[in-house]
């Protein structure tokens, strides 16, 4: 866009910057004298400072004398550093409010300097690219750099080369110049931003649109971001933003036809099936290819619910998937852009969680450009009540990311900040923040009255010119554009919108855009009949043996921990003896998918070895901690296997994996909770995205959630994966809810996820006890043949004797059937409902028909009456007079003592076996 480049021959001396800070000048002089007497008597940092200090005595003609103005040179240098570190506090970045007062100021007196020094020439001017200059010129340059429309926070960064780059970008170039053509282009985007909002306001009076007015400079900023990024190698931008300005961004950046947006304002039905609910217009996603500077670039805007920052990790997951699948991990090719609100970025914890992902191997995406559309208010809450930090962006300091605070009314300053941000991101593959300070012209929405809560502010806003008008006032005296030319631009855009509006009137329905349409080409939508049976997912026994042996064989010539070697030897023995436990079956499922060309990604807390030490997908050598992943040593043609121990987050990590799964339909994407209970730290992701995403946004996901679940007396936070919550949300074929009981069925379940012509999120209540339970083993033949079994009949029941059919799921089957065997019960059949949703009615009916003498059907579960699947099953089987056997209702998910667990289990057995008859 501009002529902005980072100078190659900069003159910034990092030694001086790093150690001066705001230190007392007299103390520095004292240290210097100590250094003269003995260089080793001062700290290594100060030693380096004095060694490289260009004002030292070696640069002067006199021998062995400190020059007379040496101390003042230090004071000027300290002044320079003061502007660098605190200049952002004294800027003109707020278009409608006075800045808060901060102390100490940047006045000369605070640096030991006087008015009489202003015309003295100081060599310190070389530090900011001026050469020897008067103090007056130095201060003027510093004010223009640090205290005008842009305030910059960056001196806390710890990498000297990054600070040096930033100093070169902002001090040695100062304000860039733009050509007439560039300025006209900026003005055009402002006209579009303002014109679009004005049009909506007139045509759809009082309707919610979450106008960008007051922050119109966001639109030219995004336009330049794309142009600059494309020039620097970005091929795909993945964006996330909440409501404010979203429609404007769709129309004027993503080039979504305004007629389609207008049709949504008219409230027309969606052009989709009748069961599709859809979502409001300012939540929906979009993908487009646009041309910038003669290059095609892909733009993706992720759908976002009203949980404003929830989209952040989803965007990162989509970006990482693109990097892995399409761009061979080249971080410069995909650029995530997150557009925050000021109240949300300061208040929402998922922002912090997402930022912590930035440099982690499993989640990094090469740096995110964060733009804050700063209204200075959150709904009706003033910024002073919205945060304790000085800035809404102070979370950026967590990862030492630089921050630009920019006056949104000064569009050229906005463009400058954007260009630097994009260049920085591409150079260092790191996050950077732009705090765009503007205002909100109306209330939270266009039907709200802001003067109820901010009367003084809105008196100012009512008289304030918008950025388009302000920029025109600036361009006309420069001779860039005339009033007549401006009027033509405005009228031309108005005519375009009028034509689009007329086109929208001809549409009978609103268009639903699947923002992942290209990625999902060839895959369709699920129908009810698709769940009447499962596809064949067996793998030839010869192939299973081949892959199983490779999985269980560690490469030779490395030193392994003794217990690890035993685990792998036992796994090999299990394969050879045809008695596979849960971990072996799971690994085999991954291996077969990898062998067939499907990538597999697993993440979550401690997933590499597994919370219960059952997986050991990653092995560390004992001597040098080299990582060995046998799943990546199958053959040269296999797909990649990714597995990452996540940081201690559920919300952001689950959101990331959901985003990843949306962009990779032919890969198996898995998130495993450390314990099933812990998914509730990510409840928003479940409620707003995973269970409702397809119904709202017409976008599918094949995400798998593994939630270790089971009552073993481990307490309320280590027992329940909250099955009832998922079943309550199960409708419209939105998800799959499964509680498997055998390794083979788990094997088929994982493979089934990629062997159908559609994808659905899969929630698996995975086991703890069954991981090493002697009865919970499977043979290779069970995996070589058949498919996932939605319902498993009791293999020990004699149909003629059965008068009570007990439906149950998961590990409860083993406990109940073994208790029955212990008691000698022969009239009860224990039937496992492996898939709870979609409800396997056909399969259950087929099993029940086998028991001709059946008198009653029982649903038995280990969970309390108000939890688990009982209420769901009772609704699904109303016509069967289903009897429920459960623990008593409880506020907590489970008891906290082993003895109480056993006591309640005994009560459960008493209730269940009241229907039992015992063999003679």
PyMOL commands that set and color helices and strands:
alter all, ss='L'
color gray80, all
select helices_A, chain A and resi 14-20+25-37+39-41+44-52+57-59+70-90+108-111+115-117+123-128+135-146+160-171+180-203+217-231+246-252+258-265+311-325+342-347+349-355+383-386+394-399+411-428+450-452+455-462+467-478+483-506+528-531+541-551+562-576+582-595+630-632+651-663+676-690+693-697+723-729+743-752+769-772+780-784+799-801+812-823+841-850+870-876+878-880+898-915
alter helices_A, ss='H'
color red, helices_A
select strands_A, chain A and resi 121-122+133-134+150-153+236-241+286-292+295-301+334-341+368-374+377-378+381-382+403-407+432-437+600-604+619-620+627-628+641-645+668-673+704-707+735-738+761-764+791-792+804-808+828-833+835-837+856-864+883-887
alter strands_A, ss='S'
color yellow, strands_A
deselect
rebuild
show_as cartoon
